[in-house]
Structure formats: C-alpha cells, structure tokens
Amino acid sequence: MKDLESGDLHIRVSASEGKLLRLDWIGKSNARQPGSVLGPFLSGAANAALTQQATLEMHFERLEYFNSSTMTALIQFIHSLPDLKLKTKIVFDESLSWQRSSFEALRVFEQLDGFLSLESA
C-alpha cells in the first residue's frame, strides 16, 4: 500500500512483521471534501490490514489540524469496523486540546463496537 499525499495532508503507511499496519497522519487535513480521498484510502488500508491479518493503527500525533469534514470521514470509516471485523487503534496527542476533544468524542464508538480503541500518546 502506498502513502497518501493530498493537499497539506500526508499519510505515511508502514507495516511491521508484528501484524500491524500503521498510518501516520502528518500536516493538515483541510480539504473541503476529504471523504472523496480518505474514503477510498481508508478502505484500501482496511483491506490491506485484513489481508495481512493485521491491526490497523492510525497515529495523529503529528497532525496539526483537521476540519469537521475529516472527522465525518473518520466516523464513516469507524462505522464500517464491526462489519469488517477489523481491530483499529487510534493514537492521538492528548496535550493538544483540539485533538483531545476531537478524539474523546469518539470514545462512544470504542464502547459500542469493540473494534476501536483510543490511546493518548
């Protein structure tokens, strides 16, 4: 799977032998309709993780900003996790108030579906 570069957003993809597919979100996700790019990219990442029988781990610590449209795209992806049976971990920087508030709002999904876990770095 290849990295994603879209405007000010870069998502670096790395895989480990320990059954982990890691996506490092870097820069800013400020596109008006990021779902048109993020949807297919995250779907491809999910398929790659499933094929490798890996956990998908998304790291947001180096992300400077994302807009509400990006959050919508993430929530749409999170909704697909139970159907895919894909374990996914989101790691964020709790010291950044915007990340803390954004990702803490996703804790409801962590409790509902059992396929999402959130962790502060």
VEXMIKOL-472420 format. One record per residue (C-alpha): residue number from 1; residue in one letter; chain; x, y, z. Coordinates in nm, 3 decimals, decimal comma. Layout:
N
<NUM; a; A; <X; Y; Z>> ...
//
This chain:
121
<1; m; A; <0,000; 0,000; 0,000>> <2; k; A; <0,128; 0,345; -0,091>> <3; d; A; <0,139; 0,665; 0,113>> <4; l; A; <-0,126; 0,928; 0,056>> <5; e; A; <-0,050; 1,289; -0,030>> <6; s; A; <-0,347; 1,518; -0,070>> <7; g; A; <-0,306; 1,893; -0,034>> <8; d; A; <-0,150; 1,964; 0,305>> <9; l; A; <-0,212; 1,609; 0,430>> <10; h; A; <0,038; 1,327; 0,414>> <11; i; A; <-0,040; 0,978; 0,546>> <12; r; A; <0,266; 0,759; 0,573>> <13; v; A; <0,199; 0,386; 0,557>> <14; s; A; <0,423; 0,132; 0,726>> <15; a; A; <0,376; -0,235; 0,804>> <16; s; A; <0,551; -0,446; 1,061>> <17; e; A; <0,603; -0,816; 1,090>> <18; g; A; <0,408; -0,799; 1,416>> <19; k; A; <0,076; -0,790; 1,232>> <20; l; A; <0,041; -0,413; 1,234>> <21; l; A; <-0,045; -0,170; 0,954>> <22; r; A; <0,038; 0,181; 1,071>> <23; l; A; <-0,089; 0,506; 0,921>> <24; d; A; <0,088; 0,824; 1,038>> <25; w; A; <-0,118; 1,135; 0,968>> <26; i; A; <0,107; 1,438; 0,913>> <27; g; A; <0,031; 1,802; 0,829>> <28; k; A; <-0,322; 1,934; 0,793>> <29; s; A; <-0,643; 1,781; 0,664>> <30; n; A; <-0,824; 2,093; 0,548>> <31; a; A; <-0,983; 1,987; 0,220>> <32; r; A; <-1,349; 2,076; 0,169>> <33; q; A; <-1,446; 1,719; 0,084>> <34; p; A; <-1,171; 1,497; 0,225>> <35; g; A; <-1,402; 1,196; 0,222>> <36; s; A; <-1,360; 1,163; -0,155>> <37; v; A; <-0,990; 1,091; -0,097>> <38; l; A; <-0,992; 0,949; 0,257>> <39; g; A; <-1,281; 0,707; 0,198>> <40; p; A; <-1,107; 0,506; -0,074>> <41; f; A; <-0,769; 0,533; 0,102>> <42; l; A; <-0,905; 0,405; 0,435>> <43; s; A; <-1,099; 0,132; 0,258>> <44; g; A; <-0,776; 0,022; 0,091>> <45; a; A; <-0,594; 0,031; 0,425>> <46; a; A; <-0,869; -0,181; 0,581>> <47; n; A; <-0,846; -0,434; 0,300>> <48; a; A; <-0,466; -0,446; 0,331>> <49; a; A; <-0,488; -0,497; 0,709>> <50; l; A; <-0,747; -0,771; 0,668>> <51; t; A; <-0,537; -0,946; 0,404>> <52; q; A; <-0,234; -0,934; 0,636>> <53; q; A; <-0,450; -1,028; 0,937>> <54; a; A; <-0,311; -0,713; 1,096>> <55; t; A; <-0,441; -0,449; 1,331>> <56; l; A; <-0,481; -0,107; 1,174>> <57; e; A; <-0,318; 0,166; 1,382>> <58; m; A; <-0,368; 0,532; 1,297>> <59; h; A; <-0,136; 0,788; 1,456>> <60; f; A; <-0,246; 1,151; 1,468>> <61; e; A; <0,026; 1,293; 1,693>> <62; r; A; <0,190; 1,482; 1,406>> <63; l; A; <-0,133; 1,612; 1,259>> <64; e; A; <-0,156; 1,988; 1,303>> <65; y; A; <-0,523; 2,028; 1,219>> <66; f; A; <-0,826; 1,856; 1,074>> <67; n; A; <-1,163; 2,001; 0,987>> <68; s; A; <-1,510; 1,868; 1,066>> <69; s; A; <-1,532; 1,709; 0,721>> <70; t; A; <-1,231; 1,496; 0,808>> <71; m; A; <-1,398; 1,390; 1,132>> <72; t; A; <-1,705; 1,291; 0,930>> <73; a; A; <-1,490; 1,074; 0,702>> <74; l; A; <-1,328; 0,910; 1,007>> <75; i; A; <-1,666; 0,839; 1,166>> <76; q; A; <-1,791; 0,682; 0,843>> <77; f; A; <-1,485; 0,457; 0,843>> <78; i; A; <-1,531; 0,369; 1,211>> <79; h; A; <-1,890; 0,265; 1,137>> <80; s; A; <-1,755; 0,002; 0,895>> <81; l; A; <-1,524; -0,165; 1,151>> <82; p; A; <-1,774; -0,411; 1,304>> <83; d; A; <-1,883; -0,537; 0,961>> <84; l; A; <-1,520; -0,576; 0,856>> <85; k; A; <-1,421; -0,724; 1,194>> <86; l; A; <-1,112; -0,506; 1,181>> <87; k; A; <-0,936; -0,412; 1,504>> <88; t; A; <-0,830; -0,048; 1,481>> <89; k; A; <-0,636; 0,169; 1,723>> <90; i; A; <-0,627; 0,548; 1,711>> <91; v; A; <-0,336; 0,721; 1,883>> <92; f; A; <-0,358; 1,095; 1,945>> <93; d; A; <-0,174; 1,368; 2,133>> <94; e; A; <-0,369; 1,443; 2,450>> <95; s; A; <-0,158; 1,753; 2,518>> <96; l; A; <-0,320; 1,924; 2,217>> <97; s; A; <-0,663; 2,039; 2,329>> <98; w; A; <-0,818; 2,015; 1,982>> <99; q; A; <-0,701; 1,653; 1,947>> <100; r; A; <-0,812; 1,563; 2,299>> <101; s; A; <-1,163; 1,700; 2,247>> <102; s; A; <-1,198; 1,555; 1,896>> <103; f; A; <-1,087; 1,205; 1,982>> <104; e; A; <-1,250; 1,187; 2,323>> <105; a; A; <-1,579; 1,237; 2,137>> <106; l; A; <-1,506; 0,908; 1,956>> <107; r; A; <-1,496; 0,710; 2,283>> <108; v; A; <-1,863; 0,624; 2,234>> <109; f; A; <-1,763; 0,409; 1,934>> <110; e; A; <-1,492; 0,242; 2,138>> <111; q; A; <-1,756; 0,124; 2,384>> <112; l; A; <-2,017; 0,028; 2,125>> <113; d; A; <-1,839; -0,182; 1,869>> <114; g; A; <-1,537; -0,338; 2,038>> <115; f; A; <-1,326; -0,296; 1,725>> <116; l; A; <-1,196; 0,054; 1,801>> <117; s; A; <-0,954; 0,154; 2,074>> <118; l; A; <-0,829; 0,504; 2,151>> <119; e; A; <-0,499; 0,579; 2,318>> <120; s; A; <-0,328; 0,904; 2,408>> <121; a; A; <0,041; 0,933; 2,334>> 
//
